[in-house]
Amino acid sequence: MVKINENFLSMKKNYLFIEIAKRVKAFSQAHPDADIIRMGIGDVTLPIAPAAVEAMKKAADEMGVKETFRGYEDSGAGYDFLKEAVAKYYKSFGANVKADEIRINDGAKADCGNIVDIFGDDNVVMITDPAYPVYVDTNLMNGRKVIYADSTEGNGFAAMPDDSVHADIIYLCSPNNPTGSVYTKEQLKKWVDYANKNGSVIIFDAAYEAFISEPDLPRSIFQIDGARTCAIEMCSLSKTAGFTGMRCGYTVIPEELKVTASDGSEVYLAQLWGRRQGSKFNGVSYPVQRAAEAIFTDEGQKQIKVNIDYYRENARIIASTLDEMGIYYTGGKNSPYIWLKCPGGLGSWEFFDKLLAEANVVGTPGEGFGKNGEGYFRLTAFGDRERTKQAMERFKALKF
Amino acid sequence: MVKINENFLSMKKNYLFIEIAKRVKAFSQAHPDADIIRMGIGDVTLPIAPAAVEAMKKAADEMGVKETFRGYEDSGAGYDFLKEAVAKYYKSFGANVKADEIRINDGAKADCGNIVDIFGDDNVVMITDPAYPVYVDTNLMNGRKVIYADSTEGNGFAAMPDDSVHADIIYLCSPNNPTGSVYTKEQLKKWVDYANKNGSVIIFDAAYEAFISEPDLPRSIFQIDGARTCAIEMCSLSKTAGFTGMRCGYTVIPEELKVTASDGSEVYLAQLWGRRQGSKFNGVSYPVQRAAEAIFTDEGQKQIKVNIDYYRENARIIASTLDEMGIYYTGGKNSPYIWLKCPGGLGSWEFFDKLLAEANVVGTPGEGFGKNGEGYFRLTAFGDRERTKQAMERFKALKF
């Protein structure tokens, strides 16, 4: 009789977005004329850059002609043209990453979830709380022990390492989802030092790096000395270039990153991950890779900057509303997320209900991202400008 | 200190295609004027259908306009337009599969490798030998016990169940890679009955179903009574429509397929897989899904049939050469693969070397697919017509 992976049974069902959808639906049905503004989703709304559209169409044409048709990609790790473009991009902000250390994927989520396959089930995993639920769930699926590093008002919702606590695998996300906090180089250096001292590996999620506008803030963990011996970085074009529906990202594993196995042999993680991917992945669609390549051209970079600036201005509008109202928040700068303390001492879901009922605005209750999220709330800057302004006007009119 | 997944250390490195590349390179360097014909790879060579190219270009344009832009797909399981097209396709050859039982993926390899995540590590896995190496490797990665069902000349290289052997998870591939054998409905029914009796799950790889031309042969395991309570099917557009570089496939899990967990609860595998994919996958690129949809239109089906017929004729040319030479083989009909017994009593690699040296033709030694492959050899029909003919002329001229 076949046995299921029973770790699934002990996983909490992720009710967050289901529960939000349920409450919004109930409210809409009771108030069919309500003009609801959605600021809860993490999806983008602006179209992809013309350079990427043209590149994809050109590649589609190539696929239709025998002489230029491309079948399986030899390595499945991405075409050199794209890996080299990504390496050049890293160099532009001072991170030294070689093209051969990059593997192209169909979005950060898959690699972020699958990377744990190369690690034993007996590792202790540390995740900052609140966090993107994928980090927790993908480790619980393998029955790994998960501990939490607290992100709180006390540390500006940017958890720092505690030398008295041991972790083998550490997930960091900066700019953070959901809190919008960004580690400084000094803060990130502390994590890197902790990892090197403890023989831990940091899984660094850089999905929102393109939103960093202050030049002193690190956009990659590989801008930090010592990261090459302890870190794996994942990034994506989803938020950088609106690729949520196009599906393209990349994972960087430095060539010197290695672990000593129980038989004393040294195992390079890039090789291990290559072996895993070689059996379970066949590369990213060629036309998608060409579209991604176009994002890294001068023209593509100019085009995506217009969109990122649009979202940044939305974030600024939200943040300045909160400033005006005297509400505590993190993010809003260098990040598309604004993480605010629920006004009037309300709980996450209480505030959700009030905002929905009285302002017809939908956001995300912080409690859905972990225990430290209780009493906090996430708004996103990925919406329409006018709707964002309207939502903030309605927010200001609320009475607590 | 972080621990790796040590199951990787006990996996045999897959040297097959590396070793082939090495020997071909050495031969080319020693004989720079040799005109080498490659019949070893499983990749297609004809371009994708015009209908798919146009659909992808149209979708790329949609992605560049705010009103028609698409971000994250809600479910990550595929757009309804494509799931419905696949369900209709199934219906066209008599398999009753509902659109909601289908999940669209980026190719069969990923799902075929990842599906094991929903099963416990203590299952006994049965794999036919010879087989596509992914089945074995992805189970060894989790430390599962793998046993083999022998495909031999005695059963026409189509292994059958043995009631005295117990297996929890069974991998079947028909038309088979590498042997080209195709199960009849009666044969497949025996496997389905075995699985239902033993509480096993069959992972059915239907990647080559489009090559079946005889109407009585099953193209899907869901044409067999009883399969809905024991089978998961994976298929792909890679070979059907030349999508090896486009990346799109689908997995079918019937809604009634369930397993009893250790606490006595009934767990539906489709839900478990949905939970896994929900944390580790974000759906297939929208323009790729539109290209795939176009394959299932009347126009698309006509266009891909021209390509499949081209490959079928290549297969026929190879098979008739072997008939002429009196060499035993399986496949060649209803399959793009031809699996032949090495002439002159040669071993797989001996024959590889002889064919390369004396005919300048590259194929794949059967031994690379499992122990029962020793003494056999795989040729593929995915090449150019004239080159296939040339290769066969050279083959006929060989002396043993």
HADDOCK unambig.tbl for C-alpha pairs under 7 A between the chains (distance, minus, plus):
assign (segid A and resid 1 and name CA) (segid B and resid 168 and name CA) 5.52 0.50 0.50
assign (segid A and resid 1 and name CA) (segid B and resid 198 and name CA) 5.94 0.50 0.50
assign (segid A and resid 1 and name CA) (segid B and resid 199 and name CA) 4.36 0.50 0.50
assign (segid A and resid 1 and name CA) (segid B and resid 200 and name CA) 5.56 0.50 0.50
assign (segid A and resid 2 and name CA) (segid B and resid 123 and name CA) 6.22 0.50 0.50
assign (segid A and resid 2 and name CA) (segid B and resid 168 and name CA) 4.59 0.50 0.50
assign (segid A and resid 2 and name CA) (segid B and resid 169 and name CA) 6.56 0.50 0.50
assign (segid A and resid 2 and name CA) (segid B and resid 199 and name CA) 6.10 0.50 0.50
assign (segid A and resid 2 and name CA) (segid B and resid 200 and name CA) 5.30 0.50 0.50
assign (segid A and resid 2 and name CA) (segid B and resid 201 and name CA) 6.67 0.50 0.50
assign (segid A and resid 3 and name CA) (segid B and resid 119 and name CA) 5.90 0.50 0.50
assign (segid A and resid 3 and name CA) (segid B and resid 120 and name CA) 5.37 0.50 0.50
assign (segid A and resid 3 and name CA) (segid B and resid 123 and name CA) 6.26 0.50 0.50
assign (segid A and resid 3 and name CA) (segid B and resid 261 and name CA) 6.94 0.50 0.50
assign (segid A and resid 4 and name CA) (segid B and resid 118 and name CA) 5.83 0.50 0.50
assign (segid A and resid 4 and name CA) (segid B and resid 119 and name CA) 4.03 0.50 0.50
assign (segid A and resid 4 and name CA) (segid B and resid 120 and name CA) 4.82 0.50 0.50
assign (segid A and resid 4 and name CA) (segid B and resid 261 and name CA) 6.70 0.50 0.50
assign (segid A and resid 5 and name CA) (segid B and resid 118 and name CA) 5.12 0.50 0.50
assign (segid A and resid 5 and name CA) (segid B and resid 119 and name CA) 4.40 0.50 0.50
assign (segid A and resid 5 and name CA) (segid B and resid 120 and name CA) 3.96 0.50 0.50
assign (segid A and resid 6 and name CA) (segid B and resid 120 and name CA) 6.83 0.50 0.50
assign (segid A and resid 43 and name CA) (segid B and resid 71 and name CA) 6.41 0.50 0.50
assign (segid A and resid 43 and name CA) (segid B and resid 72 and name CA) 6.56 0.50 0.50
assign (segid A and resid 44 and name CA) (segid B and resid 71 and name CA) 6.54 0.50 0.50
assign (segid A and resid 46 and name CA) (segid B and resid 66 and name CA) 5.67 0.50 0.50
assign (segid A and resid 47 and name CA) (segid B and resid 63 and name CA) 5.74 0.50 0.50
assign (segid A and resid 47 and name CA) (segid B and resid 64 and name CA) 4.86 0.50 0.50
assign (segid A and resid 47 and name CA) (segid B and resid 65 and name CA) 5.39 0.50 0.50
assign (segid A and resid 47 and name CA) (segid B and resid 66 and name CA) 4.95 0.50 0.50
assign (segid A and resid 47 and name CA) (segid B and resid 69 and name CA) 5.42 0.50 0.50
assign (segid A and resid 48 and name CA) (segid B and resid 63 and name CA) 5.99 0.50 0.50
assign (segid A and resid 48 and name CA) (segid B and resid 64 and name CA) 5.02 0.50 0.50
assign (segid A and resid 49 and name CA) (segid B and resid 64 and name CA) 6.40 0.50 0.50
assign (segid A and resid 50 and name CA) (segid B and resid 64 and name CA) 6.20 0.50 0.50
assign (segid A and resid 53 and name CA) (segid B and resid 60 and name CA) 5.47 0.50 0.50
assign (segid A and resid 53 and name CA) (segid B and resid 61 and name CA) 6.29 0.50 0.50
assign (segid A and resid 53 and name CA) (segid B and resid 64 and name CA) 6.17 0.50 0.50
assign (segid A and resid 56 and name CA) (segid B and resid 60 and name CA) 6.67 0.50 0.50
assign (segid A and resid 57 and name CA) (segid B and resid 57 and name CA) 4.98 0.50 0.50
assign (segid A and resid 57 and name CA) (segid B and resid 60 and name CA) 6.60 0.50 0.50
assign (segid A and resid 60 and name CA) (segid B and resid 53 and name CA) 5.47 0.50 0.50
assign (segid A and resid 60 and name CA) (segid B and resid 56 and name CA) 6.67 0.50 0.50
assign (segid A and resid 60 and name CA) (segid B and resid 57 and name CA) 6.61 0.50 0.50
assign (segid A and resid 61 and name CA) (segid B and resid 53 and name CA) 6.29 0.50 0.50
assign (segid A and resid 63 and name CA) (segid B and resid 47 and name CA) 5.74 0.50 0.50
assign (segid A and resid 63 and name CA) (segid B and resid 48 and name CA) 5.99 0.50 0.50
assign (segid A and resid 64 and name CA) (segid B and resid 47 and name CA) 4.86 0.50 0.50
assign (segid A and resid 64 and name CA) (segid B and resid 48 and name CA) 5.01 0.50 0.50
assign (segid A and resid 64 and name CA) (segid B and resid 49 and name CA) 6.39 0.50 0.50
assign (segid A and resid 64 and name CA) (segid B and resid 50 and name CA) 6.20 0.50 0.50
assign (segid A and resid 64 and name CA) (segid B and resid 53 and name CA) 6.16 0.50 0.50
assign (segid A and resid 65 and name CA) (segid B and resid 47 and name CA) 5.37 0.50 0.50
assign (segid A and resid 66 and name CA) (segid B and resid 46 and name CA) 5.66 0.50 0.50
assign (segid A and resid 66 and name CA) (segid B and resid 47 and name CA) 4.93 0.50 0.50
assign (segid A and resid 69 and name CA) (segid B and resid 47 and name CA) 5.43 0.50 0.50
assign (segid A and resid 70 and name CA) (segid B and resid 245 and name CA) 5.71 0.50 0.50
assign (segid A and resid 71 and name CA) (segid B and resid 43 and name CA) 6.41 0.50 0.50
assign (segid A and resid 71 and name CA) (segid B and resid 44 and name CA) 6.54 0.50 0.50
assign (segid A and resid 71 and name CA) (segid B and resid 244 and name CA) 4.76 0.50 0.50
assign (segid A and resid 71 and name CA) (segid B and resid 245 and name CA) 4.18 0.50 0.50
assign (segid A and resid 72 and name CA) (segid B and resid 43 and name CA) 6.55 0.50 0.50
assign (segid A and resid 72 and name CA) (segid B and resid 244 and name CA) 5.02 0.50 0.50
assign (segid A and resid 72 and name CA) (segid B and resid 245 and name CA) 5.00 0.50 0.50
assign (segid A and resid 73 and name CA) (segid B and resid 245 and name CA) 6.73 0.50 0.50
assign (segid A and resid 109 and name CA) (segid B and resid 280 and name CA) 5.80 0.50 0.50
assign (segid A and resid 109 and name CA) (segid B and resid 281 and name CA) 6.24 0.50 0.50
assign (segid A and resid 109 and name CA) (segid B and resid 282 and name CA) 6.86 0.50 0.50
assign (segid A and resid 110 and name CA) (segid B and resid 280 and name CA) 4.59 0.50 0.50
assign (segid A and resid 110 and name CA) (segid B and resid 281 and name CA) 5.03 0.50 0.50
assign (segid A and resid 113 and name CA) (segid B and resid 279 and name CA) 6.66 0.50 0.50
assign (segid A and resid 113 and name CA) (segid B and resid 280 and name CA) 4.90 0.50 0.50
assign (segid A and resid 114 and name CA) (segid B and resid 280 and name CA) 6.68 0.50 0.50
assign (segid A and resid 118 and name CA) (segid B and resid 4 and name CA) 5.83 0.50 0.50
assign (segid A and resid 118 and name CA) (segid B and resid 5 and name CA) 5.12 0.50 0.50
assign (segid A and resid 119 and name CA) (segid B and resid 3 and name CA) 5.89 0.50 0.50
assign (segid A and resid 119 and name CA) (segid B and resid 4 and name CA) 4.03 0.50 0.50
assign (segid A and resid 119 and name CA) (segid B and resid 5 and name CA) 4.39 0.50 0.50
assign (segid A and resid 120 and name CA) (segid B and resid 3 and name CA) 5.36 0.50 0.50
assign (segid A and resid 120 and name CA) (segid B and resid 4 and name CA) 4.82 0.50 0.50
assign (segid A and resid 120 and name CA) (segid B and resid 5 and name CA) 3.96 0.50 0.50
assign (segid A and resid 120 and name CA) (segid B and resid 6 and name CA) 6.84 0.50 0.50
assign (segid A and resid 123 and name CA) (segid B and resid 2 and name CA) 6.22 0.50 0.50
assign (segid A and resid 123 and name CA) (segid B and resid 3 and name CA) 6.26 0.50 0.50
assign (segid A and resid 134 and name CA) (segid B and resid 279 and name CA) 5.47 0.50 0.50
assign (segid A and resid 137 and name CA) (segid B and resid 279 and name CA) 6.88 0.50 0.50
assign (segid A and resid 138 and name CA) (segid B and resid 279 and name CA) 6.58 0.50 0.50
assign (segid A and resid 168 and name CA) (segid B and resid 1 and name CA) 5.53 0.50 0.50
assign (segid A and resid 168 and name CA) (segid B and resid 2 and name CA) 4.60 0.50 0.50
assign (segid A and resid 169 and name CA) (segid B and resid 2 and name CA) 6.56 0.50 0.50
assign (segid A and resid 198 and name CA) (segid B and resid 1 and name CA) 5.95 0.50 0.50
assign (segid A and resid 199 and name CA) (segid B and resid 1 and name CA) 4.35 0.50 0.50
assign (segid A and resid 199 and name CA) (segid B and resid 2 and name CA) 6.11 0.50 0.50
assign (segid A and resid 200 and name CA) (segid B and resid 1 and name CA) 5.56 0.50 0.50
assign (segid A and resid 200 and name CA) (segid B and resid 2 and name CA) 5.30 0.50 0.50
assign (segid A and resid 201 and name CA) (segid B and resid 2 and name CA) 6.67 0.50 0.50
assign (segid A and resid 244 and name CA) (segid B and resid 71 and name CA) 4.76 0.50 0.50
assign (segid A and resid 244 and name CA) (segid B and resid 72 and name CA) 5.03 0.50 0.50
assign (segid A and resid 245 and name CA) (segid B and resid 70 and name CA) 5.71 0.50 0.50
assign (segid A and resid 245 and name CA) (segid B and resid 71 and name CA) 4.17 0.50 0.50
assign (segid A and resid 245 and name CA) (segid B and resid 72 and name CA) 5.00 0.50 0.50
assign (segid A and resid 245 and name CA) (segid B and resid 73 and name CA) 6.73 0.50 0.50
assign (segid A and resid 245 and name CA) (segid B and resid 285 and name CA) 5.60 0.50 0.50
assign (segid A and resid 245 and name CA) (segid B and resid 286 and name CA) 5.74 0.50 0.50
assign (segid A and resid 246 and name CA) (segid B and resid 285 and name CA) 4.51 0.50 0.50
assign (segid A and resid 246 and name CA) (segid B and resid 286 and name CA) 6.12 0.50 0.50
assign (segid A and resid 247 and name CA) (segid B and resid 284 and name CA) 6.91 0.50 0.50
assign (segid A and resid 247 and name CA) (segid B and resid 285 and name CA) 5.40 0.50 0.50
assign (segid A and resid 261 and name CA) (segid B and resid 3 and name CA) 6.95 0.50 0.50
assign (segid A and resid 261 and name CA) (segid B and resid 4 and name CA) 6.71 0.50 0.50
assign (segid A and resid 279 and name CA) (segid B and resid 113 and name CA) 6.65 0.50 0.50
assign (segid A and resid 279 and name CA) (segid B and resid 134 and name CA) 5.47 0.50 0.50
assign (segid A and resid 279 and name CA) (segid B and resid 137 and name CA) 6.87 0.50 0.50
assign (segid A and resid 279 and name CA) (segid B and resid 138 and name CA) 6.56 0.50 0.50
assign (segid A and resid 280 and name CA) (segid B and resid 109 and name CA) 5.81 0.50 0.50
assign (segid A and resid 280 and name CA) (segid B and resid 110 and name CA) 4.60 0.50 0.50
assign (segid A and resid 280 and name CA) (segid B and resid 113 and name CA) 4.89 0.50 0.50
assign (segid A and resid 280 and name CA) (segid B and resid 114 and name CA) 6.68 0.50 0.50
assign (segid A and resid 281 and name CA) (segid B and resid 109 and name CA) 6.23 0.50 0.50
assign (segid A and resid 281 and name CA) (segid B and resid 110 and name CA) 5.02 0.50 0.50
assign (segid A and resid 282 and name CA) (segid B and resid 109 and name CA) 6.85 0.50 0.50
assign (segid A and resid 284 and name CA) (segid B and resid 247 and name CA) 6.92 0.50 0.50
assign (segid A and resid 285 and name CA) (segid B and resid 245 and name CA) 5.59 0.50 0.50
assign (segid A and resid 285 and name CA) (segid B and resid 246 and name CA) 4.49 0.50 0.50
assign (segid A and resid 285 and name CA) (segid B and resid 247 and name CA) 5.39 0.50 0.50
assign (segid A and resid 286 and name CA) (segid B and resid 245 and name CA) 5.75 0.50 0.50
assign (segid A and resid 286 and name CA) (segid B and resid 246 and name CA) 6.11 0.50 0.50
